[in-house]
Amino acid sequence: MNTVKIVDANQQLTELVNRATNTGELIILTADGKAKAVLLGVDAFEELLGMREYSQRELMPFDDLQKQFQEALREAGYDSHEKIVNLVQEIKREIATERQNNL
């Protein structure tokens, strides 16, 4: 990893982007002696997020996904429209409570 002051990076941006892209180098951008940001190539970014793995997966046909989801709901005891609606309402309440607690 290499560190570069942000003020210096302005004049070297093309070179820094090429280094990050072509060599996979991570470049730490600093200001006042403190790390502020990281410049990295898209390949490194996708690898970091695990996006490459998912982008190469074959998608499941929608009908198959829907059938598997319905079966999973039935197996979990949600075998009626009313039970599924109650589940969704419960989840919404939990999300609202979690958001409230994180404020």
Secondary structure as UniProt FT lines:
FT   STRAND          2..5
FT   HELIX           6..23
FT   STRAND          27..31
FT   TURN            32..33
FT   STRAND          34..39
FT   HELIX           42..49
FT   HELIX           51..55
FT   HELIX           62..75
FT   TURN            76..77
FT   HELIX           81..101
//
